[in-house]
Amino acid sequence: MYRINWRMAHPNSHQTTSSDTVSAGFTSLSTRATAQLAVLFADVVGSTRLYETFGDDQAKRMIDECLDLLRGVIQHYGGRVIKTIGDEIMCVLPSADSGCLAATDMHHKIMALPMVSKVKRSIRIGFNFGPVIEENNDVFGDTVNLAARMAGLAKGMQIITTGATVACLSPMLKLSTRSIAALAVKGKGDEVDVCEVIWQGGEELTMSTASIAFTAKPIILQLKHGGQTWELDYDGIVLGRDPQCNVVISDRNASRQHARIERRRDKFFLVDQSTNGSFVVFANEAEVVLRREELMLRGSGRIGFGHSVDLPETETVSFSVKG
């Protein structure tokens, strides 16, 4: 789970779990345990453009082909997939070395894919090694948070990690890394040393300190409801009729905990968990209905709870993604 910066209501902690393929080297965990693991995030760069260029079916096949290759790499290095969400995969590996080697191999596998209509696919990766809490085939803790932050800093064809992780690498692998910058990370008292794994030669693939420090703009989700405004940058938020929700909806068609909004890397997702569904309208687009499904929020729009946002006197939450 990420940390949060609220302008108004203070959130309740809300963590979701999901699972995917379990591979060699790990057992299914139904009880809480702690371990030292490398947590790795990888996602397909430019997936939105793929959908716009090739259409839903072909774009999904292209993304799925990438994710299948990543799963194979994870299994080869003794890891397991925690979850896949859209164009992103999250996994754990048994050591800092295996995380570094897997990340490098992932890039090589994706680079070897043939171009489709002159479009070359690529990924970006962030990983971090350290203590995690394992529970119900999911992982939690500061190591996970920091791995996600490193992934958020990465650009296409890059691997970003922490100086603490580099310190855990074997001597030969350390030679393929370089320190980029010391950056302030929300919730951390000290600055974090950000490093890049150089997996392929060529100056065009390297990242300067300035490119991290000044192009990694903060992504903020602004919500408006009932005359109040919230700005969410890192953690999740729950919407529903329950008075303990972060955003309380009075509409009787809304469930007590109707939906939640999660930040995953540099994207925000609306996750419906209601009886009557969530209704989403983006600016100048047709309404989308979610029933126990999720949707990436983009641009601006409105969310309805249990019925269409276009019905008279419908209670809605307006949203806007900025950054």
Secondary structure, DSSP 8 states (H G I E B T S, - for coil): ------SS---------------TT----SS-EEEEEEEEEEEETTHHHHHHHH-HHHHHHHHHHHHHHHHHHHHHTT-EEEEEETTEEEEEESSHHHHHHHHHHHHHHHHTS--BTTB---EEEEEEEEEEEEETTEEESHHHHHHHHHHHH--TT-EEEEHHHHHTS-HHHHTTEEEEEEE--TT-SS-EEEEEE--S-SGGG---HHHHHHH----EEEEEETTEEEEESSS-EEEESSTTSSEE---TTS-TT-EEEEEETTEEEEEE--SS-EEEEETTS--EEESS-EEEE-SEEEEEESS-TTSTT--EEEEEEE-
